[in-house]
Amino acid sequence: MRAKDICQALGTGTTARDTENLRAKLKRLVARQILTEPEAGLFTLAPPSA
């Protein structure tokens, strides 16, 4: 999902500020390997580790 779509699903604001704040949080989750970013701006859950 894209950051703006996640903002809408969570019911938070969809202004540029809100979207960028969420995108920063999503990037941190990518760094912790909880999410993956297969292409720029598109976030998905990471596959479970064995």
mmCIF file of the N, C-alpha and C atoms, coordinates in Angstrom:
data_MODEL
# 
_entry.id   MODEL 
# 
loop_
_atom_site.group_PDB 
_atom_site.id 
_atom_site.type_symbol 
_atom_site.label_atom_id 
_atom_site.label_alt_id 
_atom_site.label_comp_id 
_atom_site.label_asym_id 
_atom_site.label_entity_id 
_atom_site.label_seq_id 
_atom_site.pdbx_PDB_ins_code 
_atom_site.Cartn_x 
_atom_site.Cartn_y 
_atom_site.Cartn_z 
_atom_site.occupancy 
_atom_site.B_iso_or_equiv 
_atom_site.pdbx_formal_charge 
_atom_site.auth_seq_id 
_atom_site.auth_comp_id 
_atom_site.auth_asym_id 
_atom_site.auth_atom_id 
_atom_site.pdbx_PDB_model_num 
ATOM 1   N N  . MET A 1 1  ? 0.836  -1.173  0.000  1.00 0.00 ? 1  MET A N  1 
ATOM 2   C CA . MET A 1 1  ? 0.000  0.000   0.000  1.00 0.00 ? 1  MET A CA 1 
ATOM 3   C C  . MET A 1 1  ? 0.884  1.240   0.000  1.00 0.00 ? 1  MET A C  1 
ATOM 4   N N  . ARG A 1 2  ? 0.365  2.286   -0.482 1.00 0.00 ? 2  ARG A N  1 
ATOM 5   C CA . ARG A 1 2  ? 1.065  3.564   -0.470 1.00 0.00 ? 2  ARG A CA 1 
ATOM 6   C C  . ARG A 1 2  ? 0.728  4.304   0.825  1.00 0.00 ? 2  ARG A C  1 
ATOM 7   N N  . ALA A 1 3  ? 1.588  5.221   1.221  1.00 0.00 ? 3  ALA A N  1 
ATOM 8   C CA . ALA A 1 3  ? 1.428  5.934   2.491  1.00 0.00 ? 3  ALA A CA 1 
ATOM 9   C C  . ALA A 1 3  ? 0.089  6.663   2.555  1.00 0.00 ? 3  ALA A C  1 
ATOM 10  N N  . LYS A 1 4  ? -0.321 7.280   1.480  1.00 0.00 ? 4  LYS A N  1 
ATOM 11  C CA . LYS A 1 4  ? -1.592 8.014   1.481  1.00 0.00 ? 4  LYS A CA 1 
ATOM 12  C C  . LYS A 1 4  ? -2.769 7.060   1.681  1.00 0.00 ? 4  LYS A C  1 
ATOM 13  N N  . ASP A 1 5  ? -2.705 5.877   1.073  1.00 0.00 ? 5  ASP A N  1 
ATOM 14  C CA . ASP A 1 5  ? -3.768 4.887   1.241  1.00 0.00 ? 5  ASP A CA 1 
ATOM 15  C C  . ASP A 1 5  ? -3.828 4.404   2.691  1.00 0.00 ? 5  ASP A C  1 
ATOM 16  N N  . ILE A 1 6  ? -2.671 4.249   3.316  1.00 0.00 ? 6  ILE A N  1 
ATOM 17  C CA . ILE A 1 6  ? -2.629 3.815   4.714  1.00 0.00 ? 6  ILE A CA 1 
ATOM 18  C C  . ILE A 1 6  ? -3.210 4.905   5.606  1.00 0.00 ? 6  ILE A C  1 
ATOM 19  N N  . CYS A 1 7  ? -2.888 6.173   5.324  1.00 0.00 ? 7  CYS A N  1 
ATOM 20  C CA . CYS A 1 7  ? -3.459 7.291   6.088  1.00 0.00 ? 7  CYS A CA 1 
ATOM 21  C C  . CYS A 1 7  ? -4.989 7.266   6.010  1.00 0.00 ? 7  CYS A C  1 
ATOM 22  N N  . GLN A 1 8  ? -5.510 7.036   4.837  1.00 0.00 ? 8  GLN A N  1 
ATOM 23  C CA . GLN A 1 8  ? -6.967 6.989   4.662  1.00 0.00 ? 8  GLN A CA 1 
ATOM 24  C C  . GLN A 1 8  ? -7.563 5.813   5.419  1.00 0.00 ? 8  GLN A C  1 
ATOM 25  N N  . ALA A 1 9  ? -6.904 4.653   5.377  1.00 0.00 ? 9  ALA A N  1 
ATOM 26  C CA . ALA A 1 9  ? -7.412 3.465   6.065  1.00 0.00 ? 9  ALA A CA 1 
ATOM 27  C C  . ALA A 1 9  ? -7.394 3.655   7.577  1.00 0.00 ? 9  ALA A C  1 
ATOM 28  N N  . LEU A 1 10 ? -6.401 4.378   8.084  1.00 0.00 ? 10 LEU A N  1 
ATOM 29  C CA . LEU A 1 10 ? -6.305 4.609   9.521  1.00 0.00 ? 10 LEU A CA 1 
ATOM 30  C C  . LEU A 1 10 ? -7.196 5.756   9.983  1.00 0.00 ? 10 LEU A C  1 
ATOM 31  N N  . GLY A 1 11 ? -7.687 6.542   9.045  1.00 0.00 ? 11 GLY A N  1 
ATOM 32  C CA . GLY A 1 11 ? -8.548 7.662   9.396  1.00 0.00 ? 11 GLY A CA 1 
ATOM 33  C C  . GLY A 1 11 ? -7.775 8.881   9.873  1.00 0.00 ? 11 GLY A C  1 
ATOM 34  N N  . THR A 1 12 ? -6.470 8.923   9.592  1.00 0.00 ? 12 THR A N  1 
ATOM 35  C CA . THR A 1 12 ? -5.686 10.100  9.937  1.00 0.00 ? 12 THR A CA 1 
ATOM 36  C C  . THR A 1 12 ? -5.787 11.089  8.794  1.00 0.00 ? 12 THR A C  1 
ATOM 37  N N  . GLY A 1 13 ? -5.177 12.238  8.956  1.00 0.00 ? 13 GLY A N  1 
ATOM 38  C CA . GLY A 1 13 ? -5.211 13.239  7.900  1.00 0.00 ? 13 GLY A CA 1 
ATOM 39  C C  . GLY A 1 13 ? -4.469 12.770  6.666  1.00 0.00 ? 13 GLY A C  1 
ATOM 40  N N  . THR A 1 14 ? -4.813 13.347  5.533  1.00 0.00 ? 14 THR A N  1 
ATOM 41  C CA . THR A 1 14 ? -4.145 12.975  4.284  1.00 0.00 ? 14 THR A CA 1 
ATOM 42  C C  . THR A 1 14 ? -3.406 14.163  3.682  1.00 0.00 ? 14 THR A C  1 
ATOM 43  N N  . THR A 1 15 ? -3.076 15.137  4.524  1.00 0.00 ? 15 THR A N  1 
ATOM 44  C CA . THR A 1 15 ? -2.284 16.259  4.025  1.00 0.00 ? 15 THR A CA 1 
ATOM 45  C C  . THR A 1 15 ? -0.865 15.778  3.759  1.00 0.00 ? 15 THR A C  1 
ATOM 46  N N  . ALA A 1 16 ? -0.103 16.593  3.064  1.00 0.00 ? 16 ALA A N  1 
ATOM 47  C CA . ALA A 1 16 ? 1.285  16.221  2.750  1.00 0.00 ? 16 ALA A CA 1 
ATOM 48  C C  . ALA A 1 16 ? 2.083  15.982  4.028  1.00 0.00 ? 16 ALA A C  1 
ATOM 49  N N  . ARG A 1 17 ? 1.837  16.773  5.048  1.00 0.00 ? 17 ARG A N  1 
ATOM 50  C CA . ARG A 1 17 ? 2.557  16.618  6.316  1.00 0.00 ? 17 ARG A CA 1 
ATOM 51  C C  . ARG A 1 17 ? 2.254  15.268  6.952  1.00 0.00 ? 17 ARG A C  1 
ATOM 52  N N  . ASP A 1 18 ? 0.987  14.899  6.998  1.00 0.00 ? 18 ASP A N  1 
ATOM 53  C CA . ASP A 1 18 ? 0.586  13.618  7.588  1.00 0.00 ? 18 ASP A CA 1 
ATOM 54  C C  . ASP A 1 18 ? 1.165  12.446  6.801  1.00 0.00 ? 18 ASP A C  1 
ATOM 55  N N  . THR A 1 19 ? 1.102  12.543  5.490  1.00 0.00 ? 19 THR A N  1 
ATOM 56  C CA . THR A 1 19 ? 1.602  11.472  4.640  1.00 0.00 ? 19 THR A CA 1 
ATOM 57  C C  . THR A 1 19 ? 3.110  11.304  4.792  1.00 0.00 ? 19 THR A C  1 
ATOM 58  N N  . GLU A 1 20 ? 3.838  12.410  4.845  1.00 0.00 ? 20 GLU A N  1 
ATOM 59  C CA . GLU A 1 20 ? 5.301  12.333  4.994  1.00 0.00 ? 20 GLU A CA 1 
ATOM 60  C C  . GLU A 1 20 ? 5.696  11.791  6.364  1.00 0.00 ? 20 GLU A C  1 
ATOM 61  N N  . ASN A 1 21 ? 4.954  12.159  7.410  1.00 0.00 ? 21 ASN A N  1 
ATOM 62  C CA . ASN A 1 21 ? 5.241  11.607  8.740  1.00 0.00 ? 21 ASN A CA 1 
ATOM 63  C C  . ASN A 1 21 ? 5.036  10.094  8.748  1.00 0.00 ? 21 ASN A C  1 
ATOM 64  N N  . LEU A 1 22 ? 3.965  9.639   8.145  1.00 0.00 ? 22 LEU A N  1 
ATOM 65  C CA . LEU A 1 22 ? 3.709  8.203   8.090  1.00 0.00 ? 22 LEU A CA 1 
ATOM 66  C C  . LEU A 1 22 ? 4.754  7.501   7.224  1.00 0.00 ? 22 LEU A C  1 
ATOM 67  N N  . ARG A 1 23 ? 5.141  8.126   6.125  1.00 0.00 ? 23 ARG A N  1 
ATOM 68  C CA . ARG A 1 23 ? 6.148  7.525   5.246  1.00 0.00 ? 23 ARG A CA 1 
ATOM 69  C C  . ARG A 1 23 ? 7.466  7.334   6.003  1.00 0.00 ? 23 ARG A C  1 
ATOM 70  N N  . ALA A 1 24 ? 7.836  8.277   6.850  1.00 0.00 ? 24 ALA A N  1 
ATOM 71  C CA . ALA A 1 24 ? 9.059  8.150   7.650  1.00 0.00 ? 24 ALA A CA 1 
ATOM 72  C C  . ALA A 1 24 ? 8.948  6.963   8.608  1.00 0.00 ? 24 ALA A C  1 
ATOM 73  N N  . LYS A 1 25 ? 7.781  6.791   9.211  1.00 0.00 ? 25 LYS A N  1 
ATOM 74  C CA . LYS A 1 25 ? 7.562  5.652   10.104 1.00 0.00 ? 25 LYS A CA 1 
ATOM 75  C C  . LYS A 1 25 ? 7.632  4.330   9.333  1.00 0.00 ? 25 LYS A C  1 
ATOM 76  N N  . LEU A 1 26 ? 7.047  4.313   8.142  1.00 0.00 ? 26 LEU A N  1 
ATOM 77  C CA . LEU A 1 26 ? 7.085  3.105   7.326  1.00 0.00 ? 26 LEU A CA 1 
ATOM 78  C C  . LEU A 1 26 ? 8.515  2.766   6.917  1.00 0.00 ? 26 LEU A C  1 
ATOM 79  N N  . LYS A 1 27 ? 9.309  3.791   6.611  1.00 0.00 ? 27 LYS A N  1 
ATOM 80  C CA . LYS A 1 27 ? 10.720 3.564   6.251  1.00 0.00 ? 27 LYS A CA 1 
ATOM 81  C C  . LYS A 1 27 ? 11.483 2.950   7.430  1.00 0.00 ? 27 LYS A C  1 
ATOM 82  N N  . ARG A 1 28 ? 11.173 3.382   8.661  1.00 0.00 ? 28 ARG A N  1 
ATOM 83  C CA . ARG A 1 28 ? 11.814 2.790   9.838  1.00 0.00 ? 28 ARG A CA 1 
ATOM 84  C C  . ARG A 1 28 ? 11.421 1.330   9.985  1.00 0.00 ? 28 ARG A C  1 
ATOM 85  N N  . LEU A 1 29 ? 10.168 0.991   9.674  1.00 0.00 ? 29 LEU A N  1 
ATOM 86  C CA . LEU A 1 29 ? 9.736  -0.406  9.726  1.00 0.00 ? 29 LEU A CA 1 
ATOM 87  C C  . LEU A 1 29 ? 10.424 -1.239  8.644  1.00 0.00 ? 29 LEU A C  1 
ATOM 88  N N  . VAL A 1 30 ? 10.727 -0.625  7.508  1.00 0.00 ? 30 VAL A N  1 
ATOM 89  C CA . VAL A 1 30 ? 11.491 -1.321  6.461  1.00 0.00 ? 30 VAL A CA 1 
ATOM 90  C C  . VAL A 1 30 ? 12.897 -1.606  6.978  1.00 0.00 ? 30 VAL A C  1 
ATOM 91  N N  . ALA A 1 31 ? 13.498 -0.631  7.647  1.00 0.00 ? 31 ALA A N  1 
ATOM 92  C CA . ALA A 1 31 ? 14.852 -0.810  8.187  1.00 0.00 ? 31 ALA A CA 1 
ATOM 93  C C  . ALA A 1 31 ? 14.882 -1.920  9.238  1.00 0.00 ? 31 ALA A C  1 
ATOM 94  N N  . ARG A 1 32 ? 13.784 -2.101  9.970  1.00 0.00 ? 32 ARG A N  1 
ATOM 95  C CA . ARG A 1 32 ? 13.691 -3.160  10.984 1.00 0.00 ? 32 ARG A CA 1 
ATOM 96  C C  . ARG A 1 32 ? 13.212 -4.482  10.390 1.00 0.00 ? 32 ARG A C  1 
ATOM 97  N N  . GLN A 1 33 ? 13.026 -4.521  9.079  1.00 0.00 ? 33 GLN A N  1 
ATOM 98  C CA . GLN A 1 33 ? 12.622 -5.708  8.325  1.00 0.00 ? 33 GLN A CA 1 
ATOM 99  C C  . GLN A 1 33 ? 11.236 -6.217  8.709  1.00 0.00 ? 33 GLN A C  1 
ATOM 100 N N  . ILE A 1 34 ? 10.368 -5.306  9.140  1.00 0.00 ? 34 ILE A N  1 
ATOM 101 C CA . ILE A 1 34 ? 8.973  -5.651  9.408  1.00 0.00 ? 34 ILE A CA 1 
ATOM 102 C C  . ILE A 1 34 ? 8.158  -5.465  8.124  1.00 0.00 ? 34 ILE A C  1 
ATOM 103 N N  . LEU A 1 35 ? 8.542  -4.460  7.342  1.00 0.00 ? 35 LEU A N  1 
ATOM 104 C CA . LEU A 1 35 ? 7.928  -4.195  6.045  1.00 0.00 ? 35 LEU A CA 1 
ATOM 105 C C  . LEU A 1 35 ? 8.992  -4.301  4.970  1.00 0.00 ? 35 LEU A C  1 
ATOM 106 N N  . THR A 1 36 ? 8.542  -4.405  3.728  1.00 0.00 ? 36 THR A N  1 
ATOM 107 C CA . THR A 1 36 ? 9.451  -4.314  2.585  1.00 0.00 ? 36 THR A CA 1 
ATOM 108 C C  . THR A 1 36 ? 8.951  -3.195  1.683  1.00 0.00 ? 36 THR A C  1 
ATOM 109 N N  . GLU A 1 37 ? 9.842  -2.686  0.856  1.00 0.00 ? 37 GLU A N  1 
ATOM 110 C CA . GLU A 1 37 ? 9.481  -1.648  -0.106 1.00 0.00 ? 37 GLU A CA 1 
ATOM 111 C C  . GLU A 1 37 ? 9.933  -2.124  -1.487 1.00 0.00 ? 37 GLU A C  1 
ATOM 112 N N  . PRO A 1 38 ? 9.091  -2.946  -2.153 1.00 0.00 ? 38 PRO A N  1 
ATOM 113 C CA . PRO A 1 38 ? 9.479  -3.519  -3.443 1.00 0.00 ? 38 PRO A CA 1 
ATOM 114 C C  . PRO A 1 38 ? 9.726  -2.479  -4.526 1.00 0.00 ? 38 PRO A C  1 
ATOM 115 N N  . GLU A 1 39 ? 9.034  -1.353  -4.464 1.00 0.00 ? 39 GLU A N  1 
ATOM 116 C CA . GLU A 1 39 ? 9.298  -0.231  -5.357 1.00 0.00 ? 39 GLU A CA 1 
ATOM 117 C C  . GLU A 1 39 ? 9.090  1.038   -4.559 1.00 0.00 ? 39 GLU A C  1 
ATOM 118 N N  . ALA A 1 40 ? 9.639  2.127   -5.019 1.00 0.00 ? 40 ALA A N  1 
ATOM 119 C CA . ALA A 1 40 ? 9.601  3.381   -4.273 1.00 0.00 ? 40 ALA A CA 1 
ATOM 120 C C  . ALA A 1 40 ? 8.169  3.760   -3.876 1.00 0.00 ? 40 ALA A C  1 
ATOM 121 N N  . GLY A 1 41 ? 7.948  3.939   -2.579 1.00 0.00 ? 41 GLY A N  1 
ATOM 122 C CA . GLY A 1 41 ? 6.653  4.388   -2.087 1.00 0.00 ? 41 GLY A CA 1 
ATOM 123 C C  . GLY A 1 41 ? 5.612  3.307   -1.892 1.00 0.00 ? 41 GLY A C  1 
ATOM 124 N N  . LEU A 1 42 ? 5.927  2.073   -2.194 1.00 0.00 ? 42 LEU A N  1 
ATOM 125 C CA . LEU A 1 42 ? 4.982  0.966   -2.060 1.00 0.00 ? 42 LEU A CA 1 
ATOM 126 C C  . LEU A 1 42 ? 5.464  0.059   -0.935 1.00 0.00 ? 42 LEU A C  1 
ATOM 127 N N  . PHE A 1 43 ? 4.643  -0.098  0.099  1.00 0.00 ? 43 PHE A N  1 
ATOM 128 C CA . PHE A 1 43 ? 5.035  -0.848  1.280  1.00 0.00 ? 43 PHE A CA 1 
ATOM 129 C C  . PHE A 1 43 ? 4.176  -2.103  1.428  1.00 0.00 ? 43 PHE A C  1 
ATOM 130 N N  . THR A 1 44 ? 4.823  -3.219  1.794  1.00 0.00 ? 44 THR A N  1 
ATOM 131 C CA . THR A 1 44 ? 4.126  -4.478  2.033  1.00 0.00 ? 44 THR A CA 1 
ATOM 132 C C  . THR A 1 44 ? 4.731  -5.133  3.272  1.00 0.00 ? 44 THR A C  1 
ATOM 133 N N  . LEU A 1 45 ? 3.997  -6.083  3.839  1.00 0.00 ? 45 LEU A N  1 
ATOM 134 C CA . LEU A 1 45 ? 4.540  -6.836  4.955  1.00 0.00 ? 45 LEU A CA 1 
ATOM 135 C C  . LEU A 1 45 ? 5.690  -7.717  4.489  1.00 0.00 ? 45 LEU A C  1 
ATOM 136 N N  . ALA A 1 46 ? 6.700  -7.835  5.326  1.00 0.00 ? 46 ALA A N  1 
ATOM 137 C CA . ALA A 1 46 ? 7.831  -8.688  5.005  1.00 0.00 ? 46 ALA A CA 1 
ATOM 138 C C  . ALA A 1 46 ? 7.416  -10.140 5.210  1.00 0.00 ? 46 ALA A C  1 
ATOM 139 N N  . PRO A 1 47 ? 7.969  -11.059 4.428  1.00 0.00 ? 47 PRO A N  1 
ATOM 140 C CA . PRO A 1 47 ? 7.649  -12.476 4.647  1.00 0.00 ? 47 PRO A CA 1 
ATOM 141 C C  . PRO A 1 47 ? 8.174  -12.919 6.010  1.00 0.00 ? 47 PRO A C  1 
ATOM 142 N N  . PRO A 1 48 ? 7.493  -13.854 6.653  1.00 0.00 ? 48 PRO A N  1 
ATOM 143 C CA . PRO A 1 48 ? 7.950  -14.308 7.965  1.00 0.00 ? 48 PRO A CA 1 
ATOM 144 C C  . PRO A 1 48 ? 9.321  -14.963 7.871  1.00 0.00 ? 48 PRO A C  1 
ATOM 145 N N  . SER A 1 49 ? 10.152 -14.697 8.871  1.00 0.00 ? 49 SER A N  1 
ATOM 146 C CA . SER A 1 49 ? 11.486 -15.304 8.878  1.00 0.00 ? 49 SER A CA 1 
ATOM 147 C C  . SER A 1 49 ? 11.415 -16.704 9.487  1.00 0.00 ? 49 SER A C  1 
ATOM 148 N N  . ALA A 1 50 ? 12.241 -17.585 8.995  1.00 0.00 ? 50 ALA A N  1 
ATOM 149 C CA . ALA A 1 50 ? 12.206 -18.972 9.428  1.00 0.00 ? 50 ALA A CA 1 
ATOM 150 C C  . ALA A 1 50 ? 12.920 -19.190 10.733 1.00 0.00 ? 50 ALA A C  1 
# 
